[in-house]
Amino acid sequence: MSAIGFSAEKYIEEQSRYILERIQSGESERLYLEFGGKLVHDKHAARVLPGFDENAKIKLLQKMKDQAEIIICIYAGDITTRKTRQDFGITYDLEVLRIIDMFRKYDLDVNSVVVTRYEDNSPAVDKFISKLERRGIRTYKHRFTKGYPTDVDTIVSDEGYGANPYIEVTKPLVVVNGPGGGSGKLATCLSQLYHEYKLGRKARYAKFETFPIWSIPLKHPVNVAYESATADLQDVNMIDSFHLDAYGETAVNYNRDLEVFPVVKRIIEKITGEESEYKSPTDMGVNRAGFSIIDDEVVREASCQEIIRRYMIAECDYKKGKIDAKTLQRAKLLMDEMNLKVEDRTVVAAAREYAETKKCCGDNSDSVIAMSLELHNGRCVNGSFVTGSNSRIMVAAAAALLNSIKVMAGISDEIKLISTSILKTIQNLKTGPLGQESKVLNVEEVLMALAISTETNPTAEMAFSKLPELKGCKGHCTAILSDKDESTLKALGIDVTSDPEYITNNLYFS
C-alpha cells in the first residue's frame, strides 16, 4: 500500500484536546467554531496527507458530542448556480443533505441550516428551504449584512447583525460548517456573537481550517496544493504579518483571512466591548494538522501529485465551460511554480502510450480512447499499469476496470468474465425500450453485468471480490469521461483524471 506520511491517531488526540482547551479557557458560556473544509469525506486532505483519515474531523467532534451542536451554512447563490462539489460531483444543496445524514450517523446534533445572503424572488432557494422544513429541519434566512465590511457601527447594530434572526442554541460548542468556501460561516458566527451579547451572555469565536497549514513553510507543496484546490476562489497563501509583528514568529495564512482580520477584530471588540484576545488571524485558529506529519517527503510527493491532478481537472472543467480562463491559468501557474508537468503523473503517460499503440495497430485513430490504472503493490502488467480501450461493447474505463480486477485476482487475460449474451441483452435494452442513442456500455452497466455473472460464474465472482481493492488507485483516460462514468469511478475510490478532449464532436450525445 501507499507510504504513510501523517498520523491520524496523533491528529485526533491533539486536535480534540486543543479544541477542548479553547472551549474551557476564559469566562465565555459558548464557543462558536467556524469549521472550514470538509467535515466528512475530506478527500483532499487524505490525498495530500497520506494516512489522514478522511473522516477524522467528524470523529473528533464525536468525542465531544455531548458538548457540541452543528449549524450548516449555504450561500443562496451557490444554490441558484448549482455549484458542485468536485470530489463527489454533487451540487452544494445536495451536499448539505448528505452531510446532515452523516452527522446523524455519528450521533451529532444538527441544530439548523442557514441560507446566507438570501434574496427575495429566488425560486430555487425557496424550494430548497421548503424541502428542509418538510423534513423537520429548522432553517434560517440571513441576508447580506448592511454596512459590511467597512461600517462597523452599522454592522454591529440592529440594522446589521441584528436584522438576522437569532439561531437558538443550547450547547457550549457550536460548530458552524458549510459545503464549501464562501458559505457565510464567518458572518453567521459573528451574527450569533452579536445576539449572545445582546441577550447578556458571553461567547467567543474561533476558526478551524485545515489548510493552509500555518506551522509549515509558505511554499511547502501541501500549502501550494491548497491554493490549487481553491484556484476558483483565487486564494493566495501569505505570511501572517499580524502574527509576525505580534510574536516575531512566522505563520502561514491566506489572503482572505488576512484581509478581513482587521475588520473582524474591530467587530468582535465592538460586540464584546473589550480588547480582542486575538492579535492575528493565526491566533483565531485551532488547527494542529502540521504537528501530525510524520514523513515530510511522503507528504511533499503526494501534494505535488495533487497539484498536477487539480490542473488536469481544471483543464477539463474549462473545456466543459465550468470555470473561466483565469482559474485555469491560476492552476497552471501553481504547477509551473513547483516545476511540475502533467507527465509527472505517471498514469497519464501510460494511457497516452497505450492509445498510440492501439492506433498503430490499425485501429481507427479518430476513435481510440485508452484508460490506464495504476494498482497497489506493483501488481501490474504492460510495464507498471493496467490498460483498456474502448470498443463497440464498452467504454475504455470499463475495459480497464475489468482488466485490473483480472490482474488482482490472477485471472488470465483471455478468460471472459461476462458472457457475450449478457452484454448484448443490456445493449439491446439501451437502444430498444430505453431509446438511447448509443449501445456502448458505461462503467456502471458493465459492473452490473459482472455482478449478475457472479451468480453462475465462480471466476467472475473471484474478480468481483477485488473491486474494493481499487480504492486509492490512480487512473487516467485519454478523453473526458462522462459524468456517469466519472461518478462511478470515484465511488470505487479511484483517483481519476482525463485529457481535455471529448470522445465525439456531438454536442448533446457526447
N, C-alpha and C positions, 0 to 999 in steps of 0.2 A: 504494500500500500504506500501512499504518498508519505513523504517525510513530515514530521510534526515540528512546527515552529512556535506553537502557542499552547500554554497550559490552560485548558478550560476550567479545571478544578480550582487552580490558584485564582483565576479571574473571578469566579463566582464568590469564593470566600472573601477575597479582598474587596470586591465591589460592594457586596451586600453589607459588609462591616462599615465601609466608608459612608454609604448612604444612611445607615442607622445612626452613625455619629453625627451626621448633618441634621437629621431629624431631632435628635436629643439635645443638641447644643443650643444655647440661647434660651430665651423666655417665650418663644412663639408657641402657639397652640397647634399650628399646622404648617407643613411644608408643601408648597406647590412645586413639583418637579417636572420641568419640561423635558420630555423624553424624545430625543431626536433619533433618526434612523429607524430601523425595523425592530420592533419588539419580538416578533416571531419570524422564523424563516429568514434570518439575516444572512442571505447567501453571499452578499458582497463581503461581509466580514469573514465568513467561512473560507472564501476564496483567497483573500489577501493575508489571512492569519491562519494557516493550516493547523488544525487542531481546535480552532474555535468552534464551540457548539452553537449552531445557528439559532437555537432557542435558549441560549444562556441567559439573556436579559429577562425573559419571562420566568425562567426558573428562579432567578434571584428575587424577582418580585413575589413569586410563590412562597419563598421563605419568609416574606413579610406580609403575607396576605391578610392577616388579622388587623394590620395597621394601614392597609392600602386600599384605595378605590381609584377607578380609572375614568377619565374624561377623554373622549376621542374627538378631535377636531378635523374638519374637512372644509377646504376653501370652496365656496359656491362655484367659482369659475372653473375649478377642476371637474366639477360635475357636468357643467354645460359643455365643456370642450372634450369630455370623455378622456381625460388624461389617463394614461396607462402605466401600471407598474410593470417595468420591463422584465423582472425575474419571472413573473407568472403570466404576463400577457393579459392581465385583467384590469378593468378600469378602477379608479380610486374609490368610486362609490361601492363597487362590489368588494374591494379590498377592506373597506370599513366593516361590511357584513362578515367577511372572513375572519378578521381579527377579533370581532366580538365573539364569534364561535370559539376561537382559540382561547381567549381569556376565560370563557366559561369552562372550557375543558380543563384549564389549570385552576379552576375554582377561585378565580379572581373576580371581584365585584366591579362590573361596568356600570358606572353611575349614569352616564348620558352621552349623547352625541351633540356637538355644537357645530352648526353650519356658520362659518365665519364669512365676513364681508358679504352678507346676504343682501340681495336687492329684490325689490318687488317685481312682479311680472317675469318670474323665472320658472316656467312650467316644469322643466326637468328637475330643478332643485326642489320645488314643492312636491313633486311626485315622489322623490327620494325621502323627503321628510314624512310624507304620508305613509310610505311603506314601513318606515321605522316605527312610527307611532302605532300603526295597526298591529305590530308585533310586540307591543308593550315596552318599547324602548323610548325613554324620555329624550326629547330633542329641544334644543335652544337655537335661536337665531341671534347672531351677533352681527351688527352692521359695521361698516367702516367707522373707525374711531375719529370723531370730529377733533380737529386740531393736530392730528398726528402727522409728522413726527416732531414739529418744532414748538408748537404752542402748548407747553406743559401745563399751564394753568387751565386751559380748556380740556386737555386730555384727562387730567385728574379733577374732574368735576362731574356734576350730574348730566352735563351735555356730552361729556366724553364717555369714560368707562361707566358712568352712572346710567347711561342710556341702555346699557346691556342688562338683560335680566341676570340676577344672581343665581348661580348653579348651587343648589342645596347639597352640601357635602357634610359628612359626619366624622371621617377618619383623619388621623394625624398626617398621613401621607396621601397626597392627591397627585397621581401620575397623569400628566397631560400629554397625549400621544396623537399621532395622525398618520395617514397612509404615506406621506412623503413630505419633502421640503415645501415651505410656503403655505402650510395648512392653517396657520394662525394660532399656533400653540403659545407663543410668547404673549401675544395680545390677550389670549384667554387667561393665562396665568396672572398677568398684571391687572386685568379687569376683576378677577376674583380677589386679588390682593386689596384692591380699592374697596370692594364691598365688605370684605372681612373687617377692615379698619373702621369703616363707616358703622358697622354693627358692634364695634367696640372690642373686636378680637384681634390679637396679634398673629401675623402669619409671615412666612418667608418664601423666597423664591430661589430655586437653584436649577441648574441645567445638566442633563446627562446626554452627551453627544459623543458617540464612539470615535468619530472622525471629524477633523484631523486629530491625530493623537498628539497631545500637547507636549509630551515628555520625550519625543524623539525628534531628530533633525527635520528642519523645514523641507528639505528636498529628499527625504527618505522615500523610497518607492511606495510605501504604504500611504503616505500623505499625498503623493502625486496621483496615486490611484483614486483617492477620494476626489481630487479635482476632476479627474477624467469621468468619474461616475456622476458628477454634478455639472458637467460641461454645459448642459442646457440652462442651468441657473447662473452660469458664469462665476461660480465660486472660485476664489483665489486664496490660497494659503499664505499667511503672512506671520512675521514675528509679532507677538503681542507686545506692542510698545508700552502699553499701560503697565503690564507686568514687569517689564524690564526696568521702567522708571521707578516703580514702587519697591521692587525687591532686588534689582540687579541680576535677575535670573532670566534666561532665555526660555520662552514657551511659545508654542505654535498655536495659532487660532486662524480663523478665516475672515475674509473681508467683511461679510455682513455682520458678524458679531462685533468686530472692531468698530465698524461704522456706527452701529446702533448703541454701543456701550455707554457713551456719554449721556445719551437721551434716556436710556433705561435706568442708569444710575440716578439721574435727576428725577425721573418719575417715581422710583422707589423711595427716594428721600422726601418727595412731595407727599406721597401716600402715608409714609410712616412718621414724618415729622422729625426724623433722626438722620444722622450721617450714615451713609450706606456702609455695610460691613465689607463690601467688595471694592477692591482697588483696581481690579482688572476683569475682563471677561473670563480669563482663565480661572480666577477666584470663584466665579459663579459655577464652574463645572465640578462634577464629581467623578469624572471618568478615570479609571485605573487600568485601562487596557494595556498601556505601554509597559507596565510593570509585570505583565504576564507573558511577554515574548521571551521564549527560551532558546531560540535559534534564529539569530538575525538573518543569516544567509538564506535560510529556507523561506523566511518571510519576504525578503527582498525579491527573490526569484518569483515567488507566487504573485507578488504585487506587480512586477514587470509584465507577467503574463496577463494580468487583469487590465493593465493599461492598453495592451495590444487588443485584447478582447473588446474593450469598450470602444476603441477606434473602429474596429470592424463592424460592430453593431451600429455605430453612428453612420458609417458608410451606407449600410443597408437602409437605415431609417431615413437618411437623406434621399435615397433613391425612391423610397415609398412616399416621400413628402411629409414625413412625421416631424422632421426637425429642419431648421434653416441652415444656410451655409456657414453662418457664424459659429454655430455649435459644432459642426463638422470640423471646421478649421481649428477650433479650440482643442478638440480631441487629437487632431493630427499634431498640433504644436506640442502638446504634452508628450506624445510618443517620441517626437524628434528630440525634445529636451532631454529625454532619458536614453537617447541613442539606440532606440529600438526600431525594428522593422517588422512588417507583417510575417515574414518568413521565420522570425524567431519563435513564432507559434508553430512548432514543427508539424502538427497535424495538417496545417494549411498546405504545405508543400507536398505532403503525401497525397492529398486529394487531387491537387492540380496535376501532379505527375501521373497519377492513375488515369485521369481524364485524357491526358495526352497519349498515353499508351493505348487506350481504347480507340482513340481516333486513328492512330497509326495502324491499328489492326483492321481498318477498313470500315469501322462503324461510321454512321452519319455524323460528321464533325459538328454539324449545327445543333444536334440534339443530344449529344453525350453529356450527361451530368454524373459527377462522381461524388461519393461521400467516403470520408475516412474516419475511423475511430481508433483512438489510442487506448489500449486496455491496460489494466493494472498488472503489476508484477511481470511485465515483459512477455506476457502470453500473446504473441502476435505472429502474423505471417506477413509476407510481402515487405520484408525489412522490419520495421518497428510498428506497423499498423495493419489494421484490417480494413479492407475497402469494399465498395459495392458500387454498381452503376445502375442507371435507370433502364427500364425495358418496357415492352408493351404490357407487362403484367403489373409491375410495381415501381414505385419511385426509388431513387438511389438510396435514400436514407433507410428505407425498409430493407433493401438488399444488404446494406452494410450491417444493419442490426442482426439479421439472420446469420450472416457470415460470422459476426462477432460471437454470438452465443454458441455457434458450432465450435469455434476455436476454444472457447472456455469449457465446453463440455467434452472436448476431444473427439468430435464427430467429423468424419471425413467430408470434405467439400462436395464430393459427388453425391452424397446422400441427400435426398429431398426431405425436408421437414413437413411440408404441406403438400397434399395431393393436388394435382392439376385440376381435378374436378371441383374441389372446394373453391379454389381460386377463381375458376371460370363461373361458378354459380354466383359468387359475390359480384363479379364483373357484370354478369347479366342482370343482377338486381339493380346495380347502379344505373346502367343505361336503359333498363326496361322500366319497371314500376316507379323507380325514383326519378327517372327522367334527367339524369345527369349527363353532362357533355362528354366527360372523359371516363373511360372504363379502367384507367390505371389506378391501382390500389394505393391508398396512402398508408402511412405507418400504422395508424390505429387499426385500419381494416386488416392489414396483414397480421398484426398481433392478435386480433380476434380470430382470424383463421387458424393461427398457431394454437390458440387456446382450445378451439374446437378439436383440433387434431390430436391434442394430448389424451383425449378420451379413448382413442383407438391405436395411437402410435407411441410406444414407450420412448422412442428416440426423440420425438417432438417434446414429450414430457420432460426428458432429461435436459434438452436445450432450453425449454421454457423456464425451468427452475433457475437458470443462470441470469435471468433478466435483472434481478436485484443487484447483481454484481457490476452492472453497468453504471451504477451511481458514482459520480465523480469523474467518469471518463471524459476526455475531450473529444470533440467531433468537429468536422468541417465539411461543408458542402460547396461545390463549385457554382451553385446558383442559389438564389434566395428561396428559402424554404417556405412552403405555405404556412399560414398561421396555425392551421390544424397540426401539421407535422412538427412545427417548432414547439407547440404546446405539449404534444405527446412526448417528444424527446426530453423536454425539460421536466415533465412529470416523472420520467425514468431517472432523473438526476444527471442527465448528460449535459455537459457544458459545451454548447454548440454555437458555431459561427458560420457565416456564409460569405461568399463573394457577392458583391453588389450587382448581380446580373439576374434578370428574370429568365425563367425557363422558356417562356414563349413571348411573342410580341403581342399576344392577346391582351386587351385592356381589362376585360371582365373575367374571363376564364383563364387565369394565369396562376 
